[in-house]
C-alpha cells in the first residue's frame, strides 16, 4: 500500500512538472509572464514582463526605463537566440550603460549646446554629451520607473505610462506619455507612442535597442547586410550636430539603398565617418504618405535572421556601436566589444528645435503625439 501511494505521488509530481513547463522542446505558452527583476537604490521594484507569441518568440521588457531586455528570435534552423544587448538583472541597467533597450525621451538624440527657443523663450538643458544635450538629459525617460499594465494576452501587449512634470530636465509642460509594446504572431514587435502636454513643448521619442542578429555577445556586426530606404541623410559637425543640409547618399559611404555589408565602407577616409567614428547618423526616409513605411532591412547571412523596420517617423538613426569598447560585461558575463551591435532608432531629426526647415517636433496642448514603429523578424529565403 505504501509503495502504491509513493508511486502515485511521484506520478502526480511528474505530470505536475510537465504541466508547468511542457514537454522537452515544447514552445512556451503564449501570453505575458511577470517577475521581479530587481530593486533601485530607492527600493523601488523593477518588474520584468516576458511577452511570448504563438510561435515561441519572446520579448522581455522592464518597467525601469521601458527597456527591451531581450528578444528571442529563431534562425533558419528554428534555433532561438537573444538578439539584443543587455543585462541579466536590473542592477546592470542601473549602472553606467549606453541606453541598452531604453525608451528615450523627452528628446531622442542631440540638441546643440543644450538650448532651444520655443515661443520666443530660450530653454536650457543639461549638457551631458560634451556641449550638447543627449537623449533627454541627466535623468531621461530611460532612468524612470514607468507604470505598467498588461492590456492583452493574445497578442501579448504591455502598456507603459509616465507623467513627466513641467520643467523636468528643463523641458516645458506636464507631459503624459503612453507606450504600448505588442508582440504579434507575425513575429513583429510593435511599439506605439502617444503623448499629450499642457504647455507648448518639444518631443522626440524612440527606442534604443542594440541588435546583433547572430546573437548578443556573438562577435561583430560588420558582416550584417543592411538596406536603408533613404536617398538623403543629415550630415553633422564634429560634435555630431546636424549642419542643416539634407545630403544625397549617392556616391557616398552612406548609400545603403541596396543591401550592403555594414563593414563594406565603414573605415573609408570620409569626414562624416571620422566624426561619428563610424556610422552615427540620421537618414531621411523616403516617404510617400502617412502610415508605416519600410525604413530598413538587416540580414545576418550565417543565421539567416532578418529584421525589417517599419515606421511612421521621418528619420532613422543608424549607429554601429562605435563607442562599445569591451568594458561592459552583459548577459552571462559576455563582453560587448567594438561594433558588436547596431541601433536603428526611428525618430525625428536630431536638433530639430534649432532647425526650422526640419520636420517640427513641437507639441501643443490639445494635440496628441502619435508614432508607431514595428521591428519584424523573419528568415532569409
ABEGO torsion letter per residue (X at the ends): XAAAAAAAAAAAAAAAAAAAAEBBGBBBBBEBBBBBAEBBAAGBBBBBBBBBBAAGBBBBBBABGGBBABBBBBBAAGBBBBABBEBABAAAAABBBBGBGBBBOABBEBBBGGBBBBGGBBBBBBBABEABBBGGEABBAAABBBBBBBABAOBBBBBBBBBBBBGBGGBBEBBBBBBBBBBBAAGBBBBBBBBBBABBBBBBBBBABBBBAAEBGBEBAAABBBBBBBABBBBBBAAGBBAGBBBBABGBAABAABBBBAAAAAABBBAAAAAAGEBBBBBBBBBAEBEBBBABBBBBAAAGBBBBBBBABABBBBBAGAABAGABBBBGGBBBBBGABBBBBBBBBBGAAABAABBBABBBBGBBBBBBBBBBBBBBX
